[in-house]
């Protein structure tokens, strides 16, 4: 299958992805569509159980969706996987405790990206260079049982980030890392993207993502609820208003310039209790978007409950 020239520089494209694990179970991923271009870092965020890990597994074909397509460079993602173009760092990876980084790296390179002896040596050298950057190179010949959790995280990331994959999928890459380790890893992820890789990162550490990601997708209850560019967050000034409803409930609404106003669920005569202008951080955007979704869901549930009177 030939690839059209227009796709040669394209990245990851996910279209209409649906996944559930039992025939009559709920949809864990519901009509998910997103795109990530080469050089971009896309952060997938959301509450626990929102479906983020399922979307990642569908992208990597670790599980198969009921519907939808995943393309990379205009081809089915299987082509990139079969040709060793995809690097993956799961949120849990525990190397054999009596193995060293040098031993594990050799197995990783031979399994993940087969090649000649010279190519294998070149890749191992790059891994050790990144391990030095991450300040664990001096431990390369010591067994993993003597390493701390954060040091092992740095070592395993050095494998993935050094192998020059075209598509990188990283699940919680900065967990267990101290502030120095997080900065080293985030800088390297940014450098890998700047070199042309397409990167998808899943994490709950929003302050890390705000500093490194280009786009953010927020998942909620199996849906891709909202997307934003981190560069646009500070440009979207908004006003936060807390109301006291006629039923005695406190509810929050957000108002933004040039966007329609919704007072859904506030009752007949709400009273303004507080007005503020929150800071425009990724965490603010995340909390506000999830809070609005929860209020909508609560309103829908209230509508479906019959009146006992």
Secondary structure, DSSP 8 states (H G I E B T S, - for coil): ----GGGTT--EEEEEEEE-SSTTS--SEEEEEEEE-TT-EEEEEESTTSSHHHHHHHHTTSS--SEEEEEETTEEHHHHHHTT-EEEE-S-----TT-BHHHHHHHHHHHHS---HHHHHHHHHHHHHHHHHTT-GGGTTSBGGGS-HHHHHHHHHHHHHHS--SEEEEESTTTT--HHHHHHHHHHHHHHHHTT-EEEEE-S-HHHHHHH-SEEEEEETTEEEEEEEHHHHTT--EEEEEEE-TTS-EEEEEEETTS----TTS-SS-EEEEEE-----HHHHHHHHHHHHHHHHHHHHHHHS----
